Amino acid sequence: MSSPLSHLYLTSNPSTPIYLAPSSSSSLENLTIDPAEPTETFVAPATPAIDSHAGASFFCRQIQQLFQGSNRPLRVLIAGCGSGHEAVAIQQTLGAKVDAVDVEDFVADELKRSPNVRFHVAGVCDLPYEENTFDAIFYHHVIEHVDRPADSLVELHRVLRSGGWMFIGTPNRHRLLSSIGAYQQSEWDATFANKLVDNLRDWRDRCLGRFRNELGAHAGFSQKELDRMLARQFAHRNWTSRQYLRFKYETSKFAWCLPVVTHPAVCWFAAPGIYAFCQK
């Protein structure tokens, strides 16, 4: 039987849907892309739209397909919500009941008034929820900031329902370049100068043997390192790094280099980040 992820929606242009054809392998890396027949379009709630980033959009597209036909609102956890825009954007797109946590309150008051989104101050290693609470978890570029990353995966697995999915992303520790597609943040401007500074700092830390999260660097993990931690909790892991890169950059000025960057022989060091969907 093919994986449920065999039919994921991987285009950023909703008017031209593209689906992955079923494969006998559970890994997305071996799937081929085929055009699909028109399908029913999801209509977001009529509330003011919140802009987010490609990671949130990619997550929503996949979750819509994985839970297609569900007759109840999904429960979604945003683990590490930052300023809160991801949580609100995901709620608006999925029509889900969303809980969002972070170790400090960075959320603007207007976002706290968003319907069906509840913000809490909590760490990902000690969540204030019962077991089997959530259908899906969004854990995007957070684990590299957590003091006990393996423990956070234990806790997230605990609150995820059986059959539920967690989307995880982190910087690729083996990457050649950093911050290429980084989006604007509340305390960091996505300028060329700032991206250059980030890359110089990363290479300095590499040369000094300090390019590790626990040593203060924004290193992330290699796929092998992250997969080793995930395997302790999640038997089913679909690595979607190449698909995510195509989704994010297919209409950008970097589209020309996608065939090279996403090639299996070089993706392990050319990809700036690594991404996976894990099922409980």
Steps between C-alpha positions, in 0.01 A plus 500: 500500500633845418560760767223760561761753395497355148237755400641817655419833340833659416441811294485855629255593225151374599367556148725227359487208746774240485495173689755234567417171335470197735814301556572166661757673717402689816764764424406812309844505341402224255168648386431654161292807427191465280233757408171449681138558416343816648399449860291683754661822617529570872357839595668666797288665769390855420736671743783745425780304333827460688818467297738226603781310327549200273538258792151573629353486148672168424372353827143609427500358148616160622264491798204586278577192293582268789173580676283543191145395578531554875161592646629688803731798557862396543695571817838646411794590725754764402808405703705817527262767370722809524303811408189295426455565128553132411227388740245747365587432135472124552167536680361716220611256231396177668199623699654308789501542875854617567707510817834679488778496759831673557727553799422873503205713391601664170147522357338833415165573665310509170612147415395377843144598407500267200215245515583134565863576592618466859846618598681361804837560663657155526808307395490216248651263757213555746175560315174575688293249302373149550620207294358453150368856471610617155447379145801692366805684635700777333858495635677726254855631562465473877676180607846651441419755774388241757741398776369142505397427141452125546274559801290742297426224248391268783257765624365586155445131429307473829246770408460387137208270427555154356513540122580872534781680320783725612679728254854583608758726340843620605813649343722245329823486700691397187372791289742707294299821534263636766197732497455492121122491513456631854188710547457831679479463878409735781859532625692421179481667158538270199760723332803393298728652765341300783511179297868560425569552871319173580711306250827650621407415859408144406826440316697652786332258740574210264868591482515522879323167544207671672225451243265323743167611646613428854799732449281794402518466122188498282612170352194277483547129434607275219230271364676202656514670841136606496379168361676317783305704756171471314532123460473451877143635491376480141525178300357670190708793370470657156785734410362783289800734478524491121124539454493793742783677317314465170183631663677801652719604209319383185388856415796687651822632350669184634282267292775448243721319752233265639597203277850516646415577862233229518711232334548208743877511459533859623182574698664385824726806497331732248162514676490780760245309709365149554132410538292195582145386569485244781197289587417360842 
